[in-house]
Amino acid sequence: MIEQLYASDILPYTFAFLLGFSLLVYSILDGYDLGVGILTSRAKPDEKDKMIGSIGPFWDANETWLVLGAGLLLVAFPAAHGTILTALYLPVALMLFGLIFRGVSFDFRAKSPPTQKRFWDRSFFAGSLIAALAQGYMLGVYITGFDPGWQAMVFSLLFSALVVASYSLIGACWLIMKCEDLLQKKAIHWAKFSLLIAGSFGLVTTLWAPIGNERLVQRLSQFPDIVLFIALPLIAVGIATVVFQVLKILPMEKDRLCWLPFVGTVAIFLLAFLGLIFSFYPYIIPGQMKISEAASAPESLLIILIGTLFVLPVLIGYTIFAYRVFHGKVQDLRYD
């Protein structure tokens, strides 16, 4: 049994799934709190307190999924880790700076005197924006297979804007669930605007992605790949249309359907993730390194898998527990 497991590609693909799962969960959970941070630039001081209070119990735990993903990449795919981190050294450093800076700002804004609070509010926004831009740029560079040309750079910059708009969208949808009255109405307006912007950038990057990518073009000439390439964006557009129509009728009596825009946006994130998998498979670095080629030795993967099977349920359980305890509308932000 163990020898058959070693001889197959089950372990490398299991870790590829776990890596993808952790990054998907991170993009949703930390995506909304980064989006809330970005949207604070458009809020009044008292509204910023409620907005930050809505993510207060969750934001640091959300980042744990990024740590898990980076750890899995390092231990399960060391060859890919070295290539990716070497190529993305600067944007990774900027992302970490943004995440650290927003974490510091989160605490300092409540402890500082009123004359300094505005500085930390701006720092919280800046840290959130820098982290989102860096993540979008890294993903764009990764999609292009680390192409050094100017076209790939423009694509990566467009993808940065797409990620910022997408995070703003899911952040606004989170606020619709968690907030009430005027702030909820503002969040509805922000969500509609962000959805239009994200949809525009998403359309451009989807149509641009196959250009110059011979491997992807070849796959699109085959069945059923072409069906999937067409179906996934069309389903996403359909869901986005439903979300936009719901946003137009919110808020409703007894806050009905306030959860639907967030759930719809999560579904769009999932479809986008499936589209990326479709574009990359079976490569972990597009066009350069396959999953099976980049994986550690089977013996190492088996040991790592045992440890992961202990850590992952704890992380999932804690996440569910935290969201269960702090469900409902946001209360005033307090640090005592």
Secondary structure, DSSP 8 states (H G I E B T S, - for coil): -HHHHHHSSHHHHHHHHHHHHHHHHHHHHHHHHHHHHHHGGGS-HHHHHHHHHHHTTTHHHHTHHHHHHHHHHHHH-HHHHHHHHHHTHHHHHHHHHHHHHHHHHHHHHHHS-HHHHHHHHHHHHHHHHHHHHHHHHHHHHHHTTS--SHHHHHHHHHHHHHHHHHHHHHHHHHHHHH--HHHHHHHHHHHHHHHHHHHHHHHHHHHHTTTT-HHHHHHHTSTTHHHHHHHHHHHHHHHHHHHHHHHHH-S-GGGTTTTHHHHHHHHHHHHHHHHHHHHHTTEEETTTEEHHHHS--HHHHHHHHHHHHHHHHHHHHHHHHHHHHT-SS-------
